[in-house]
């Protein structure tokens, strides 16, 4: 799990955990990125995090960014103090830091299929957003449960269609992710990462 401070130290910067212009420029340079098209709704550090995650684990940057947008309400809602915009739940044997929060789920089978319900559960806690993007991409990019979805790549839309029913209980998840990618021109960041 790489934190922003660790990235800064590796790049020879002051490891203060602040993502200022010097850090952004150094990260972009280290990734071989000379320029990134700005996005009015997504901070440059999140775009860089998604690009780095794609390079490390093969998860398209557009998908990571759309999942961030959907899962966190464009960064406005996530379990308090968690730096966990993806809603990554803690497993029973989780050894890292966690937070507890209420979340909406949808029944996927049985007589209540499609109905919403709420639970309080444990979520993973990350040091910063760089760590969150990396851990999310590691999960989706390496876990065996997502292998059939990964086999759909490089077709990003087919990947999302296969990922949605496995990743989320909301039956509209894949449709929502693709809508966010299209309406916010997120596919362009996959090319930067390639």
C-alpha positions, 0 to 999 in steps of 0.5 A, a space after each residue: 500500500 503506497 501512500 502519497 508521502 511514500 510517493 513523494 519520498 521516492 520522487 525526492 520531494 518533501 514527504 508532507 502528504 500535500 498534493 500541490 503543483 510540485 508533487 503533481 508535476 513530479 508524479 506526471 513526469 515519473 509516469 511519462 505524462 507531459 500533459 493531461 486534459 483537465 476535467 472540470 469535475 475530477 481533480 488532477 491527482 485523481 486522474 493521475 492515480 487512475 492512470 497509475 493504477 491502470 499501468 500497475 494493474 490493467 484496470 482502465 483509468 476511465 473505469 476507476 474514475 467512474 467508479 470513484 464518481 459513482 461510489 463517492 458522489 463525486 468525492 462528496 460522500 464516503 465513510 467518514 475518515 476512510 479515504 475510501 471512495 470506492 466503498 471497499 468493505 473490510 473482510 472478516 480477516 482484515 488486519 488494516 485500519 477500518 471504519 464502520 458506516 451505514 450503506 445501501 445494498 440491493 437484494 440480488 436474488 429471492 423474493 426481495 430481488 431488486 429491493 433496497 436495504 441498509 446495513 452497517 458494516 466495516 469499510 477499509 480505511 486508507 491513508 490517502 486517495 493514492 493508496 485508495 486508487 492503488 488498492 482498488 485497482 489491485 483488487 479489481 485487477 488481480 482477484 480471481 472473481 473478476 477474471 472473466 470481466 478482465 478477459 473482456 479487455 481491451 473492450 472497456 464497455 464489455 469489461 464494465 458489463 461483466 464487472 457490474 454484476 460481480 462488483 455491485 448489488 445494484 442491477 444498474 451499476 454497469 449502465 451507470 458507470 458507462 454513462 459516467 464514462 461517456 458523459 464526462 469523456 473519461 475514456 481519453 485517460 485510458 490512452 494516456 495510461 497505455 
